[in-house]
Amino acid sequence: MNTWASKSSFFLVICLGLLMGMRQEMQENYSAIEGLHQDIFSVSCAIPACHDGSFEPDFRTVQSSYWTLVYHPITKNNKAGDFKYRVIPFDTAQSVLYERITNCCFVNENDRMPFTVGIPLPQKHIDAISDWIMEGAPDPIGQIHEIPQEELSFQSLTWGIPDTEAPLNGYSQQKDQALLPATIIPANERVRLNVVLERGEETITQLDILEFRFSTKPKNFQQAIAKPGIVDSGVGYIDIETNEFPQHQPIYVQVHAQDGKEVVEYPQKGTYVYERTRWAFFIE
Amino acid sequence: MGMMGCLGTTKVVRNASLPKDNTLNPLILENYIHRVYVGLLGRKPQVKEVVEAKRMLGNLNESKRRAWIMRVKRDSAYFSTLATKMRGEYLEGVNRRELEIMRIDLTKLLENEKQAIYFDQWQYQITQLQKLEGLSELLHEQQISWTDMHKLCVDNPYYDKLNMGIDNFILSCFQHFLYRYPSDYELSSARNMMYGRPAILFLKRGRNKRDFMKIFFESDAYLEGQIRALYKRDLMREPLASEMASCFRLFHNTGKLTDIQLNILASDEYLGK
């Protein structure tokens, strides 16, 4: 009997040990994105016509969940506009994911997620999401990501009449050749070239160098005529006399900017040819 | 006395269990051989190939299965089948002749000096079409990896013709390899990048199509898509979280998607054991 009892208790200890080990393993997995996806996102969020690809974030797979959450800009903000990203590593207060599962009234009454009115996620699930964010929101291989710094970019080259709001209407047309969608501008006229300067959501008010380069060759600006531009609240511009440039051939424009150590040019290596020809003009 | 000798003495062995039976239903074995042949070479095996396979597979342990699959994959039909599958999957089954015609048309454009501005772009497209025509040879000579093969399938004028415009190109890349639509932000970032402007995709910076391709095909999202595709095609199910994790580990160690495919084809589950 004694032998039987000792054998039973030994067996019980082994079983308990195994169970504890399994529990620990489950808990470890739980705080990783795979665990969250398996137990929370795929079950409570990726339901038909919700976050199954119909609405962002896409919770269908681990990777789709990760990339549409971490440092992913939001599509809906609260009235105060407090949030920028769905998940910011190490910061639940600024992560809209955490806000949406904990706040009853993000924009409207009872709009807490999951969208089953009045039934929030179990507290242990909320805690698991919170733990993952506070641990840096690591990806499935345990890597913690940072968002790269936004680069300066130039958008949309437009033409206008200097010192007026008027665009160069009637001239912003394409020349009738598939080859050259360059803007036609009149000879012997003073016109203004504008480019929008952006760095993410930042408005650029100052740059160390802003230069407009003009070349007859689409990809070679080494021999180009370079003229300094002016920066004014998010727009870089230059006024040019069109008679300074050769007529009846395309003149390609490149914008060069320097701000601290950051040097940016556009169009640049790898820019499509038709995009280069959009950044060109043709003097009648 | 003779009868007594036949009966012998009965021995009772307590707590005995039968030895592990490694034998396999011959039908399962034949099915396995057939499925591997059809999957990899696009045809059923010949009788002599079945006999040879049975001899090689022996008691069907996993290492023998691996060795046999590697041998099947050395057949030149494997490379041509794979190339045909790729063209079927991503390029609506375009054949070599159609690609050749497109390449010849592009080559003719190079004669017009007035369009010299486009020559670099067309020359690149011609090279891509040439590679696509000779994809099975490139695979055979191991000059192209699995990922590069996918890159080639989307970075060519035929894919552009099917998915006209930058937005459609991005959407089709996401759908073909990630099995989902891009989010609005991903689409807008990828679009900016394709136009040659600085943008962030999968938390990496890029500023042209080449960067987009590099970021996209080096992303874990692409790897996940490939693992899911292999599981769905060969095992007809999604991988479990633990399987996905072990495939990721394997890929990060070897850098080869074909190793994941080999694991699947050599598994007990694929065998049907």
Contacts between the chains, C-beta under 8 A, distances in Angstrom:
chain1	res1	chain2	res2	distance
A	29	B	241	7.7
A	34	B	241	4.5
A	34	B	244	7.3
A	34	B	245	6.5
A	35	B	241	7.7
A	37	B	241	7.4
A	38	B	241	5.2
A	53	B	180	5.7
A	53	B	181	6.5
A	56	B	183	4.9
A	56	B	184	7.1
A	57	B	183	7.4
A	58	B	180	5.7
A	58	B	181	7.8
A	58	B	183	6.8
A	60	B	180	6.5
A	61	B	179	7.9
A	61	B	180	7.6
A	61	B	224	6.1
A	61	B	228	7.2
A	62	B	224	6.8
A	62	B	241	7.2
A	62	B	244	6.9
A	63	B	178	7.6
A	63	B	220	5.8
A	63	B	221	4.3
A	63	B	224	4.2
A	63	B	225	7.8
A	64	B	178	7.3
A	64	B	180	5.4
A	64	B	221	7.2
A	66	B	220	8.0
A	67	B	186	7.5
A	67	B	202	6.0
A	67	B	219	7.9
A	67	B	221	5.7
A	68	B	183	5.1
A	68	B	186	7.9
A	70	B	203	7.4
A	71	B	203	6.1
A	72	B	183	6.7
A	72	B	185	6.0
A	73	B	185	5.1
A	75	B	184	6.8
A	139	B	220	6.7
A	140	B	220	6.9
A	140	B	244	7.7
A	140	B	245	6.9
A	140	B	248	6.5
A	141	B	220	7.3
A	141	B	248	6.1
A	141	B	252	7.0
A	145	B	203	4.9
A	146	B	203	7.6
A	147	B	200	7.1
A	147	B	203	6.1
A	148	B	200	5.7
A	148	B	203	6.6
A	148	B	204	6.8
A	148	B	205	4.7
A	150	B	198	7.6
A	150	B	200	7.2
A	151	B	198	3.6
A	151	B	205	6.5
A	151	B	207	7.4
A	152	B	198	7.3
A	153	B	192	7.3
A	153	B	197	4.7
A	153	B	198	5.0
A	153	B	199	7.8
A	154	B	197	7.4
A	155	B	197	7.3
A	179	B	114	6.8
A	179	B	115	5.8
A	179	B	117	7.2
A	179	B	118	7.8
A	218	B	117	5.3
A	219	B	120	7.9
A	264	B	198	7.2
A	266	B	196	6.8
A	266	B	197	6.9
A	267	B	196	6.0
A	268	B	196	6.2
A	268	B	207	7.0
A	268	B	208	7.5
A	269	B	208	7.2
A	270	B	196	5.9
A	270	B	207	7.0
A	270	B	208	2.9
A	270	B	209	6.4
A	270	B	210	5.6
A	270	B	211	7.5
A	271	B	195	7.4
A	271	B	196	3.3
A	271	B	208	6.6
A	272	B	121	7.7
A	272	B	194	7.9
A	272	B	195	7.1
A	272	B	196	6.7
A	272	B	209	7.7
A	273	B	117	5.7
A	273	B	118	5.5
A	273	B	120	7.9
A	273	B	121	5.5
A	275	B	195	5.8
A	275	B	196	5.9
A	276	B	117	7.8
A	277	B	117	7.3
